[in-house]
Amino acid sequence: QLQLVESGGGLVQPGGSLRLSCVASGRALADYAIGWFRQVSGKEREGISCISRGKSVTSLADSVKGRFTISRDNAKNTVYLQMASLKPEDTAVYYCAAVSTWREEECHISAHVYKHWGQGTQVTVSS
């Protein structure tokens, strides 16, 4: 059974940076495409980024394009979300999720396709 654990969240000032990590255990992360999502209490979960199993395909939501970067190190069973130029509206609980894909180079920013989810890490952007 694949398990995902996010870390790296915290309190940061506007304009600051954070790097979130998503570490997998139980199965090889290389078998899965990974997505990052965020959710504010009372609102729908928002897909913000994804990366394919083979790393070649990535996608970013317009709300974070130019500020966030997704990457993965399959040897370390870890996916990263580098966040820069953070804004108060980036405040949310951030989740990583995994889905086994048939094609090596595909990923999706739709929450409904993902089968495995982490517990989330809180990111708060405030002065």
N, C-alpha and C positions, 0 to 999 in steps of 0.2 A: 504494500500500500504506500503510495506516494504521500509524503508529508512535506508541507512548505512552512517555513518560518521567516517572517519579515523582521528586519531590524534597521536601525539607523534613523528612526524618526526622532523628533524632539521639537524644541522651541527655537526659532530662528528669527532674526530681524528681517524686515522687508529688504530685498536686495541680496540677501544672503544665499548660501548654498547648503545642500545636504546631499548625502549619497545613501540611498536605501539599498539594502541587500535582501535577496530572497534565496534562502538556502534550502535545498531539497535533501530529503533522506528517504530511504526505503526503496527507491528506484533511481535509475540514472536520469538526471535532468536532461541529458542529451536526447532522450526519447520524446521530449515534449516541447511544443511551442509555449511561450510564456507571455502572459499579459499582465500589465499593471493597471489597477483601477483605484478609484478613490470615491469616498462617500462622505457626505455631510449629513448629519442626523436630520431625518425628515425629508431627504431628497433622494433621488434615484442614484444608483451607482453609476459612475462615469468611467468609461474606458479611456485611458490616456496614452497607452503605448503597448506595443507587442513586439516580439522578436521570434523569428523562426528557429527551428531546431538547428539548422545549419548556419545561423547567424546572418545570412545574406539579406534577408528580408526583415525590415523593421517598419514600424508605422508609429506616428505620433498624432495625437489629436491637435486640432488647430489651437486649442487653448494653451498648449504647452510647447508648440513647435518653436524651435529657436532657443528654447530655455532648458528643456529636458533632453537627456540622452539615455537610451537603453543599450545595454551590452550584456554579454554573458561569457562566463568561463566554464565550459562544460567539465573541464578537468577538476574544477573546484565545486561543481554542482551548484553554481551560484549565478544569479542574474542580478544586475545592478540597474538602478535608476538614478542617474546623476541629475540633480535638480539645481538650477542656477537662477539668478534674478527672481527669487521667490517673491510672491505677492500675497497679501492677506487672503485673497480669494483662493489660494492654493491650500489653505487650511482644510484638513480632512483626515479621515482614516484611510491609509493607503494599503491596498491589498495586492498580493501577487496571486496568480492563478495559472494552472497548467492544463494543457489538453494535448492528447496524443494525436498527431496529424499524419495523414497518409503521405503527403508530399513533404519533403525535407524543408523546402523553402516556401512556407506559407505561414501566415499568422493572422489573427483577427482581434479587433478591439470591440467585440460584442460579448458581453458577460455571459449570455446564455449558452455559448458553445463550450465554456470551460467547466471541467469536471472536478478539479481539485483546487482548493482555496486555502490560503494561509489565514491566520487569525487577525492580521492587520497591525499596522503601526501608526501612531498618531503623529501628524505633522501640524505644527502650529506656527503660523507666520504672523508675528505681532511685534510692535515696538514697545 
